[in-house]
């Protein structure tokens, strides 16, 4: 039987369906929740005024925060519904949004000084394709801030149907797998930190090696440098 499952079309559909729920919660996630450390982390490595893409921008609140922090920002999402919501945040030429696929971005090579991709690489059928595409659009020595869901993240229920042999639009890539894949494709690891559920205290992980810290995370946030060949 021919496999007619279109991963990217199904991912678009999935996020279209989540658009309303996501918009109700995104501001709290970025301001007070699991994503509150990410914009300050970007600011440590990407110079203010730089051109940055927010890939997997959802309703655009994270992109808006980047813009308010002093960056020229383009938000990209596979979901038409998300982009329609994000466009309600526009009003300045330095903040814009476009629908696009992470493995085939609508930008010329060397367009961006940096990219923020939070919980988006997990929604790619073949993640290495996305890393090559990001390498293409980020300038030499530009930075990629990637947030990869850890094993304690509940959204991994989206990959559960694979156990029944059914298609699933969320891959099971773990943070340590992403790190190895990134290094094998020419990215330089610069920094990283974990985001943990509230039940995990500092004393539970502070003395552990990185891979064990990652095993307790809701999400691990990487900072990578694009070392083009």
Buried (B, 14 or more C-beta within 10 A) or exposed (E): EEEEEEBBEBBBBBBBEBBEEBBEEBBEBBEEEBBBBBBEBBBEBBEEEBBBBBBBBBBBBBBBBBBEBEBBBBBBBBBEBBBBBBBEBBEEEEBBBBBBBBBEBEBEEBBBBBBBBBBBBBBBBEBEEBBEBBBBBBBEEBBBBBBBBBEBBEEBEBBEEEEEEEEBBBBBBBBBBBBEBBEEBBBEEBBBBBBBEEEBEEEEBEEEEBEEBBBBBBBBBBBBBBEEE
